[in-house]
Amino acid sequence: MLGKVVIGTIRGDLHDIGKNLVGIMLQGAGFEVIDLGKDVPPARFVEAAIEQEAPVIGMSALLTTTMVGMKEVVDNLRARPCQSKIKTIVGGAPVSADFAREIGADDYAFDAASAVTHIKALLGVA
């Protein structure tokens, strides 16, 4: 196992096909995936990462109106002592690298394959 990754679709968004593809790709690459499902409250991402000792939180959104929840996750994480141990990555159709930088996320992936590559890079694994 390369590591654990907590994934989910942010609160207010019920679209999960992309998240599911990312989960499948991560499992195929050797990661343990903790899938929180869809419509996940921001605090739950951080709680799950801490409980599961997962070094990465992956969030997806398809609706632009729900993207603000991603910033809430990042802000919630930054307010905790464990913040330097847990990385965040965001993705979804309306999400961009610029948006990821604006909210303080550690990375952005534009599709399932790039999510695996970027998460490996965040964790320093080949």
C-alpha positions as CSV (number, residue, x, y, z in Angstrom):
1,M,0.0,0.0,0.0
2,L,1.3,3.4,-1.0
3,G,-0.8,5.3,1.6
4,K,-4.3,6.3,2.5
5,V,-6.3,8.9,0.7
6,V,-9.7,10.3,1.9
7,I,-11.9,11.3,-1.0
8,G,-15.4,12.7,-1.3
9,T,-17.7,15.1,-3.1
10,I,-18.1,18.4,-1.3
11,R,-21.3,19.3,0.6
12,G,-24.2,20.3,-1.6
13,D,-22.9,18.3,-4.6
14,L,-24.4,14.9,-5.5
15,H,-22.3,14.2,-8.5
16,D,-19.8,11.4,-7.9
17,I,-18.8,9.8,-11.1
18,G,-15.5,11.6,-11.3
19,K,-14.8,10.9,-7.6
20,N,-15.6,7.2,-8.2
21,L,-13.1,7.1,-11.1
22,V,-10.4,8.7,-9.0
23,G,-11.1,6.2,-6.2
24,I,-10.8,3.2,-8.7
25,M,-7.6,4.6,-10.2
26,L,-6.1,5.2,-6.7
27,Q,-6.9,1.7,-5.6
28,G,-5.4,0.3,-8.8
29,A,-2.2,2.2,-8.1
30,G,-1.9,0.8,-4.6
31,F,-3.6,3.3,-2.4
32,E,-6.1,2.6,0.3
33,V,-9.1,4.8,-0.4
34,I,-11.5,6.0,2.3
35,D,-14.5,7.2,0.2
36,L,-16.8,9.5,2.2
37,G,-19.3,9.6,-0.6
38,K,-21.1,12.6,-1.8
39,D,-22.6,15.7,-0.1
40,V,-19.8,15.5,2.5
41,P,-19.6,18.4,5.1
42,P,-16.2,20.1,5.1
43,A,-15.3,19.2,8.7
44,R,-15.9,15.5,7.9
45,F,-13.0,15.4,5.4
46,V,-10.6,16.6,8.1
47,E,-12.0,14.4,10.8
48,A,-11.7,11.3,8.6
49,A,-8.1,12.1,7.6
50,I,-7.2,12.4,11.2
51,E,-9.1,9.3,12.3
52,Q,-7.7,7.2,9.4
53,E,-4.2,8.8,9.6
54,A,-4.5,9.6,5.9
55,P,-1.9,12.0,4.5
56,V,-4.1,13.2,1.6
57,I,-7.6,14.6,1.3
58,G,-9.1,14.7,-2.2
59,M,-12.2,16.8,-2.9
60,S,-14.4,17.0,-5.9
61,A,-17.1,19.3,-7.1
62,L,-19.2,19.6,-10.3
63,L,-21.3,22.5,-9.2
64,T,-19.6,25.9,-9.0
65,T,-21.9,26.8,-6.1
66,T,-20.4,24.1,-3.9
67,M,-16.7,24.9,-4.6
68,V,-16.6,27.2,-1.6
69,G,-16.8,24.1,0.6
70,M,-13.4,23.1,-0.6
71,K,-11.9,26.3,0.9
72,E,-13.7,25.4,4.2
73,V,-11.9,22.1,4.2
74,V,-8.5,23.8,3.6
75,D,-9.3,26.4,6.3
76,N,-10.4,23.8,8.8
77,L,-7.3,21.8,8.2
78,R,-5.0,24.8,8.5
79,A,-6.5,25.6,11.9
80,R,-5.4,22.2,13.3
81,P,-1.9,21.2,14.6
82,C,-1.8,18.3,12.1
83,Q,-2.1,20.6,9.1
84,S,1.5,20.1,7.9
85,K,1.0,16.3,7.7
86,I,-2.1,16.3,5.6
87,K,-2.1,17.5,2.0
88,T,-5.2,18.6,0.0
89,I,-6.0,18.1,-3.7
90,V,-9.1,19.3,-5.5
91,G,-10.7,18.5,-8.8
92,G,-13.9,18.5,-10.9
93,A,-15.2,20.1,-14.0
94,P,-15.4,23.7,-12.8
95,V,-12.2,23.5,-10.7
96,S,-8.8,24.8,-11.9
97,A,-5.2,25.1,-10.8
98,D,-5.8,28.8,-10.2
99,F,-8.8,28.0,-8.0
100,A,-6.7,25.5,-6.0
101,R,-4.0,28.1,-5.4
102,E,-6.6,30.7,-4.4
103,I,-8.1,28.5,-1.7
104,G,-4.7,27.2,-0.5
105,A,-5.0,23.6,-1.6
106,D,-1.8,21.8,-2.1
107,D,-2.6,20.5,-5.6
108,Y,-5.2,20.2,-8.4
109,A,-5.9,17.3,-10.8
110,F,-7.8,17.6,-14.0
111,D,-8.7,13.9,-14.3
112,A,-8.5,10.6,-12.6
113,A,-5.1,9.6,-14.0
114,S,-3.5,13.0,-13.1
115,A,-5.0,12.6,-9.6
116,V,-2.9,9.5,-9.1
117,T,0.2,11.2,-10.5
118,H,-0.3,14.3,-8.4
119,I,-1.0,12.4,-5.2
120,K,2.1,10.2,-5.7
121,A,4.1,13.5,-6.0
122,L,2.5,15.0,-2.9
123,L,3.6,11.9,-0.9
124,G,6.9,11.5,-2.6
125,V,6.3,8.0,-3.9
126,A,7.0,6.6,-7.3
